[in-house]
Amino acid sequence: MGVEDTAVPVVGFAPEEILLGQPTRAAKLKWVIVVDETLPAGRAVNAAVCAAAATAVAVPGLLGPEVQDAAGTRHLGLPWAGCSILGADSARLAAVRTSAEAAPDILVADMPSIAQRVRVYDEYVEQLTRTDGVGYYAVSLIGPRNKVDKIVRKLPLLA
């Protein structure tokens, strides 16, 4: 199976909205990743990083420019708008994803639980397309601050 072109809603920052000299709260978009709080630390970090990677490539203007330190070492750009990592049980995680998916101006990237059980991407795709009731280990949301806040209300930082 090959990678197919799919329509993804455009969520991102226009050049004039990239506020590198401002606190992250000044950003028009809020980014959160909600992780299954019952996962062991290594699996939780893996799930969050995978969801973050998918988000970073899909959101124009999310990453700041690369920087060279005083010793000349190159540092790739980091998300200038910040990202909070929150925890939830599996039922609340699924509800967050469902709510976010219904909002047209929120980009959703997820880490289905199937992804940590297979090591070949084509097998992941095959299993995912045959699975009804997908479980999630992490869901990344980025969109208007007030809408994201409403979806993830009162979720704590991942402990």
N, C-alpha and C positions, 0 to 999 in steps of 0.2 A: 504494500500500500504506500502511496506517496502522500505528500502533504498537499492538501487542497486549499485553494483560496477561499476564505470565508469572510463574510462581511462582519466587521467588528465596529461598533459605534465609536466614533472618534471622540476621545476624551483627552484633553491635553492643554498645554499652555502656549498661548501666542507669545511671540518674542517680548511684547510689552508687559506681559503678565509674569515674566520670570524676574522675581524680586530677590536677587542674591544678597542684597544688603539689608534685608528685612527679616524679622523673626518668622519661623515657619507658620505661625498663625495668620500671617498676612497673605499666605497663598490662597488663591481662590478655590483650589481643590484640596480635599483632605484624603490622605491615604492611610488605610489601616489594613492589617492582615490579622484575621481571626484564626486561631489555631486550636485544634482539639486539645484541651487541657489535660486529658488523660494519657496522652502519648508520652513515652519516655523522652528525655531531653534530646537525644540525638535524632530521633525520628521527627520530633516537633520542629527542630531547627531545619532539618532537611525539607520538610513540608513548607515552612515559611520561606526559605530561600528559593525553592522552586516556584512558588507563587509570585515571589518578588521579581524573579528573572523574567517571567512571562509579562508581568506588569510593566517593568522598565522598558522593554522593547516596544510595547504597545502605546505608550503615553509620550507624545512629543513634548520636549522641554522639561521632563521630570528630572533628568540628571544634569548636574552642574558641569561646567567645563573641567577638563583635566588641569592639574596643577603640578608645577615642578617645585620641589622643596629647595632649600638653600644648598643642599649637597648635590643637586641636579637629578634627584630621583623623581621619576614620573609617578603621579598618583591619578588614576582615572577618576572622573567625576562621580560624585555621590548624589543621592537624591537631596536636592536643596530644600524641598518642601517638607521633608521629614516623613516618618512613617511610624505609626504606633503598632505594636504587636500585642494583641488582646487574646484572652483565653475564653473558651466556652465549651460546654459539653456538646456531644455530637448532635443532639436534637436542636439546640440553639444555633449551632454552626450551620446546620441545614436550613433553618429558618432565616438566618442572616443571608445566606446565598439566594434563597427564593425571593426575599424582599428586594435585594439588590438587583437581581436579574430582571425584576418587574419595572425597575426605574430606567427610563431610556437614556438618562444622562450619567449613569454610573457604569464604569467598566468593571467587569468581574473576571478575575483569573483564579482558578482553583487548583488544588492538588487532590484529586480523587484518591481514595485509599488504595485502589488498584495499582496506582503508579509505584507504590513501594513494594509491591509483590512481584513485579516483573522486571526484567533487566534488558529487554529488547523493545524498542519503541513500537515497532509494528505489532508486537504481541499486546502491548498496552492498548493500542488503538483497537485491535480486534476484540479484546476483552471488554473495553469500555463501550463499544458499539453494540455489544450483545447483552449489556447489563442494564437492568431496569432497577431503579432505586439506588443510584450511585451514592456511596458514602464519601465523606470529605474529611481530609486531615487539616486542610488550611484553605481559606478563602481570602483573596485580596480584593479590596474595593477601593476605587478612587473616583471621586466625583465632588459635586458641590458640598461644601462643609456641612451645611445644615441638614442635607439629606442623608449623608453618611452618619452624622451624629444621631439622627433619628433611628436609623437601622441598627446601630450598635449600642444604643443607649445603655448605660450602666454596666457594660462589660468591663471587667477589670483588665489591667495589664497582665500579660502572661507571667505567671510566677515560676 
